């Protein structure tokens, strides 16, 4: 099973700041990596597919990069609604796996 | 509008069974694979199972193999998860997710406890 490690576990930032979230895979997943945002009591929302493709309706301040084992989600300038938990997911091999999540909280 | 509505969750004793359902609308159900994903209270997301559009490809995570069965009824536009021999560690919100992962249901809570 591919293990996805996300870091940091918590990111404390202020609105307007840049957020950089990392996801490292225990073996290569190519570009088959997605990012999700989840707020309390809500289902996850797809942000990025295939490492760098923004999903429909996702603001341009969200961007994804990376391939192989190291991936990054960047939020260029945090809006109040961006404070949430972000999870990465690999879809390269079964079983599909998720990272443990990074919580972006208001500083 | 794409809608996925789960039902069937509840409180069950260890060793018991539950059948989750997911009613799909707003898209061509037969055109998409489907997944079940769960989230234990306060924990991260965990993929559970996958089924292809015509049910000829099915996958499970190891911890549920032999206990859970995924199925679908394309005529009824419904996805199912039959869960047997339930354990405390199966306690979670279970989400129905359309492949491409853009669309998730609201989730149904399964609690396994005596």
Interface residues (C-beta under 8 A of the other chain):
Chain A: X1 X34 X36 X38 X43 X44 X45 X46 X49 X55 X56 X87 X89 X94 X95 X96 X97 X98 X99 X100 X101
Chain B: X35 X44 X45 X46 X47 X50 X59 X60 X61 X62 X95 X100 X101 X102 X104 X105 X106 X107
